[in-house]
Amino acid sequence: MWMPERLLFKEYLAQTSDFPMMLDIERAEGIYLYNPHGKPYIDLISGIGVSNLGHRHPAVLKAIKEQLDKYLHVMVYGEFVQSPQVRLAEALASTLPESLKVSYLVNSGSEAIEGAMKLAKRHTGRREIISCFNAYHGSTHGALSIGGGEKFKNAYRPLLPEIRQIRFGKLDDLEMISCKTAAVVMETVQGEAGVRTASKSYFKALRKRCDETGALLVLDEIQAGFGRTGSFWAFQQYDIIPDILVSAKGMGGGMPIGAFIASEEIMKGLRNDPILGHITTFGGHPVSAAASLATLQTIVQEKLVEKVAEKEKLFLSRLQHPDILEVRSKGLMIAVQFTSFDKAKSVVDACLRNGLVTDWFLYCDDSVRLAPPLIIEKHEIMQATSLFLQSIDG
């Protein structure tokens, strides 16, 4: 018996909440999503920071199709010489300081965090990891252990031991970093906390404290990387260099991929004692790697990073309404704060009715997330913000 896909979705796909958005997508192009009836929706969250080039960017599609004609999976990561992986790693290194030269390609941000945590413990011989309150690093067991939302963690205890947490941006808390600390894992811009930033002086003090204690500094740029904040990597705005950099989301052009990146000296710890210290079957899948390389090259060639600040400024000038309590931003990571979750949820729902896709934040549910594709044009920002302001009024 034929059943509509909306019913099949509920019956056969595991649900993550009792109120999924239930937007039925037939196709996507540029900054738009389309339902089966052809109704367009402006995607103002980029699949949660993924579609930095929008949907189905021609350069990404071309790279995917060319790779499909060559080969798909041929061997677990790290054994065969696969051109898409090699060229992507070379291109990533070209955007980074010399000390961040070696990439380990994985499938997602959570897996990249897991690899970075293992690498830090292996390199330092220590077990303690320090993270921040209200941090989000993923949902796998280790990544969840260093996350900051207690209500998201309590159901899954016991989690990893020897995890300590500090307040993001608070200089006094840096004293908790000690010679027992393997790594400090920190988002350069806190995403799920509702777009929270820290000062350059804070990050320089953090770098100094890690140097003093021998702890590795791991910066999570899963959301902030690949141009979203107005520089290719957000840490480049703070005059510091991490020991390990973590990326995913926007690096794949819509394909699943992640990476943790470090120096050759640090990364070689995964080669022995034990051999194969980190393993991934599908990490750096050749199609995803080809898409990622095309994404990186397009962001650079089209100078999309250089245009972020002007687009951010336009958003901020337009987001004016009596019900908006605050707007926080770092490039095209934007949080619009209201009085409560109920108000934020009503705005998200009204946006959807008006053809605009928005969302809220895990640890800041009174705020609405705006993270449009970097390719969004000024007239599209004008249209999107007009719809958003209409949606506040219902």
Residue pairs with C-beta under 8 A, 6 or more apart in sequence:
3 11
5 24
6 22
6 24
9 20
9 22
21 352
21 357
23 33
23 35
23 41
23 352
23 357
24 35
24 36
25 33
25 34
25 35
26 34
26 35
26 36
26 38
27 33
27 34
28 34
28 43
28 55
28 56
29 54
29 55
29 56
30 54
30 55
30 56
30 373
30 375
31 42
31 43
31 54
31 55
31 372
31 373
31 375
31 376
31 380
32 40
32 41
32 42
32 43
32 55
33 40
33 41
33 43
33 55
33 357
34 40
34 41
35 41
39 355
40 355
41 352
41 355
41 356
41 357
42 355
42 356
42 357
42 372
42 380
42 383
42 384
42 387
43 51
43 54
43 55
43 357
43 372
43 373
44 351
44 356
44 357
44 358
44 370
44 371
44 372
44 384
44 388
45 357
45 358
45 359
45 369
45 370
45 371
45 372
46 52
46 54
46 250
46 371
46 372
46 373
47 254
48 223
48 249
48 359
48 369
48 371
49 191
49 222
49 223
49 228
49 249
49 250
49 333
49 371
50 249
50 250
50 252
50 254
51 250
51 253
51 254
51 373
52 226
52 227
52 228
52 250
52 253
52 295
52 299
52 304
52 373
52 374
52 375
53 59
53 60
53 253
53 254
53 295
53 298
53 299
53 304
53 373
53 374
53 375
54 373
54 375
54 376
55 254
55 373
56 254
57 253
57 294
57 295
57 298
57 375
59 294
59 295
59 297
59 298
60 253
60 254
60 255
60 291
60 294
60 295
60 298
62 294
63 290
63 291
63 293
63 294
64 255
64 287
64 290
64 291
66 290
67 84
67 286
67 287
67 290
68 287
70 286
71 286
72 285
72 286
72 287
73 281
73 282
73 285
73 286
74 80
74 82
74 286
76 279
76 280
76 281
77 85
77 104
77 105
77 106
77 279
77 280
77 281
77 282
77 283
77 284
82 284
82 286
82 289
83 286
84 284
84 286
84 287
84 289
84 290
84 293
85 105
85 284
85 286
85 289
87 289
87 293
88 103
88 105
88 284
88 289
88 290
88 292
88 293
88 296
89 102
89 103
89 105
91 293
91 296
91 297
92 103
92 247
92 259
92 261
92 296
93 100
93 101
93 102
93 103
95 232
95 233
95 296
95 300
96 233
96 245
96 261
97 241
99 241
99 243
99 263
100 241
100 242
100 245
100 261
100 262
100 263
101 261
101 263
101 264
102 261
102 262
102 263
102 264
102 267
103 259
103 260
103 261
104 115
104 259
104 260
104 261
104 267
104 270
104 278
104 283
105 257
105 258
105 259
105 280
105 283
105 284
105 289
106 112
106 115
106 248
106 257
106 258
106 259
106 260
106 280
106 283
106 284
107 256
107 257
107 258
107 280
107 282
107 283
107 285
107 288
108 138
108 248
108 256
108 257
108 258
109 137
109 138
109 220
109 222
109 246
109 247
109 248
109 249
109 258
110 137
110 138
110 139
110 140
110 143
110 258
111 138
111 140
111 258
111 280
111 283
112 222
112 246
112 247
112 248
112 258
112 259
112 260
113 137
113 138
113 140
113 142
113 143
113 146
113 185
113 220
113 222
113 246
113 260
114 138
114 140
114 142
114 143
115 260
115 278
116 183
116 185
116 218
116 244
116 246
116 260
117 129
117 142
117 146
117 183
117 185
117 218
118 270
118 277
118 278
119 244
119 260
119 262
119 266
119 267
119 269
119 270
119 278
120 129
120 182
120 183
120 185
120 216
120 218
120 243
120 244
121 127
121 129
121 182
121 183
122 269
122 270
122 277
123 182
123 216
123 266
123 269
124 182
124 183
124 214
124 215
124 216
125 182
126 180
126 181
126 182
126 215
127 161
127 162
127 180
127 182
128 162
128 163
128 164
128 178
128 180
128 181
128 182
129 146
129 160
129 162
129 163
129 164
129 181
129 182
129 183
129 184
129 185
130 163
130 164
130 165
130 166
130 176
130 177
130 181
130 183
130 184
130 185
130 215
131 137
131 146
131 147
131 148
131 163
131 164
131 165
131 166
131 184
131 185
131 186
132 148
132 165
132 166
132 167
132 168
132 186
132 187
132 190
133 148
133 165
133 166
133 167
133 168
134 148
134 149
134 168
134 190
134 192
134 193
134 196
134 363
134 364
135 146
135 147
135 148
135 165
135 168
135 185
135 186
135 187
135 190
135 192
135 193
135 220
136 147
136 148
136 149
136 187
136 190
136 191
136 192
136 193
136 362
136 363
137 143
137 144
137 146
137 147
137 185
137 187
137 220
137 222
138 144
138 147
138 222
141 156
141 159
141 160
142 160
144 152
144 153
144 156
144 159
145 153
145 159
145 160
145 163
146 160
146 163
146 185
147 153
148 165
148 193
148 363
149 192
149 362
149 363
152 362
153 159
164 176
166 173
166 174
166 176
166 177
167 173
168 186
168 187
168 190
168 193
168 196
168 198
169 196
169 197
169 198
169 199
169 202
171 202
171 205
174 205
174 206
174 209
175 209
177 184
177 209
177 210
177 213
177 215
178 213
178 215
179 213
179 214
181 213
181 215
182 215
182 216
183 215
183 216
183 217
183 218
183 243
183 244
184 206
184 210
184 215
184 216
184 217
184 218
185 218
185 220
186 206
186 217
186 218
186 219
186 220
187 219
187 220
187 221
187 222
187 223
187 224
188 203
188 219
188 220
188 221
188 224
188 229
188 233
188 234
188 235
188 238
189 195
189 196
189 197
189 223
189 224
189 229
189 234
189 330
189 333
190 196
190 197
191 222
191 223
191 224
191 333
191 361
192 361
192 362
192 363
192 364
193 361
193 363
193 364
194 328
194 335
194 337
194 361
194 363
194 364
194 367
195 328
195 329
195 330
195 333
195 334
195 335
195 361
195 367
196 328
197 328
197 330
200 237
200 238
200 239
203 235
203 238
203 239
203 240
204 238
204 239
204 240
206 217
206 240
207 217
207 240
207 241
209 215
210 216
210 217
210 243
216 243
216 244
216 266
217 240
217 242
217 243
217 244
218 242
218 243
218 244
218 245
218 246
219 234
219 235
219 242
219 244
219 245
219 246
220 246
221 233
221 234
221 235
221 245
221 246
221 247
222 246
222 247
222 248
222 249
222 258
223 249
223 250
223 333
223 371
224 233
224 234
224 330
224 333
225 232
225 233
225 234
225 245
225 247
225 249
225 250
225 251
226 232
226 247
226 249
226 250
226 251
226 295
226 296
226 299
227 250
227 299
227 304
227 305
227 308
227 331
227 374
228 234
228 250
228 308
228 331
228 332
228 333
228 371
228 374
229 237
229 308
229 330
229 331
229 332
229 333
230 237
230 305
230 308
230 309
230 312
230 330
230 331
231 237
231 305
232 299
232 300
232 305
233 245
234 330
235 241
235 242
235 245
243 262
243 263
243 266
244 260
244 261
244 262
244 266
245 260
245 261
245 262
246 258
246 259
246 260
246 261
247 258
247 259
247 260
247 261
248 257
248 258
248 259
250 295
251 257
251 258
251 259
251 292
251 295
251 296
252 288
252 291
252 292
252 295
253 291
253 292
253 294
253 295
254 291
255 285
255 287
255 288
255 291
255 292
256 285
256 288
257 284
257 285
257 288
257 289
257 291
257 292
258 283
269 277
270 276
270 277
270 278
271 277
298 304
299 305
299 374
302 375
304 374
304 375
305 374
307 374
308 331
308 332
308 374
309 331
311 332
311 376
311 378
311 381
312 329
312 331
312 332
312 334
314 378
314 381
314 382
315 329
315 332
315 334
315 370
315 381
315 385
316 327
316 329
316 334
318 381
318 382
318 385
318 386
318 389
319 327
319 334
319 336
319 385
319 388
319 389
320 389
321 389
321 392
323 338
323 339
323 343
323 392
324 336
324 337
324 338
324 392
325 337
325 338
325 339
326 335
326 336
326 337
327 334
327 335
327 336
327 337
328 334
328 335
328 337
328 367
329 335
332 370
332 371
332 372
332 374
332 376
333 371
334 369
334 370
334 371
335 361
335 364
335 367
335 368
335 369
335 370
336 367
336 368
336 370
336 388
337 364
337 366
337 367
338 344
338 347
338 366
338 367
338 368
339 366
340 366
341 360
341 365
341 366
343 366
344 360
344 365
344 366
344 367
344 368
345 360
345 365
346 394
347 358
347 368
347 388
347 391
347 392
348 358
348 359
348 360
348 368
350 390
350 391
350 392
350 394
351 357
351 358
351 368
351 387
351 388
351 391
352 358
353 391
354 387
354 390
354 391
355 387
356 384
356 387
356 388
356 391
358 368
358 369
358 370
358 388
359 368
359 369
360 366
360 367
360 368
360 369
361 367
361 369
370 388
372 381
372 384
376 384
